């Protein structure tokens, strides 16, 4: 009984961390889930939910509750930081992403590295460039209007960033100008907008999770290297630029600090997984 209770609280905590990662620009809920060892169990529980409803529901419930708590607990702080310290925050978050790449590559190369995997990276970068070109064609370089339809689109992107480890869809939302309005809607409990986000996310998870599982199971290396390309392209889209100033020195320090934080957290997690039970 105690082990079961401890497992519940541990999954609640992990869910909260994944929820925080989902709202943080630059972070990926999927990568955090992989690093904490819950990504594959969650995918398996969702795909096979009706094969063992009670067991899967009890496994997923604390993760879901924790995710909601983490999301709401962090959103107001993130909104304030983006409003008052946007450029330093962007550098810190890019550092956080870059710090996770060594661990990400280790997982990508789990079955060995093949040069042809780099075609996946090129494909991922090309997808981001095509998206950017299409975005400019549709909007003329202006930010997207924020309404129910674009809120649902934001939900689609957030779900993809959670289901596919490594994709930081918050970078895409920033590029589209939807990230900060979404944070504001969350902080002001805009129920209609949140319902649209939830609908977009829910439909996307149900529509893609089986395909994603199959891709990562059968084409592990290609899948991870494609995600790496998507990530590289996304960082390039939102890079805030460089100027010679004291603020820029702070930005570089925050980038280095973000890199170190994620790098050592991932190393600690890897070391913990290697310890014998």
Buried (B, 14 or more C-beta within 10 A) or exposed (E): EEEEEEEBEBBBBBBBBBBBBBBBBBBBBBBBBBBBEBBBBBBBBBBEBEEEEEEBEBBBBBBBBBBEBBBBEBBBBBBEBBEEBBBBBBBBBBBBBBBBBBBBBEBBBEEEEEEEBEBBBEBBBEBBEEBBEEBEEEEEEEBBEBEBEBBBBBBBBBBBBBBBBBBBBBBBBBBBBBBBBBBBBBBEEBEEBBBBBBBBBEBBBEEBBEEBBEBBEEBBBBBBBBBBBBBBBBBEBBEBEEEEEEEBEBBBBBBBBBBEBBBEBBBEBBEEEEEEE
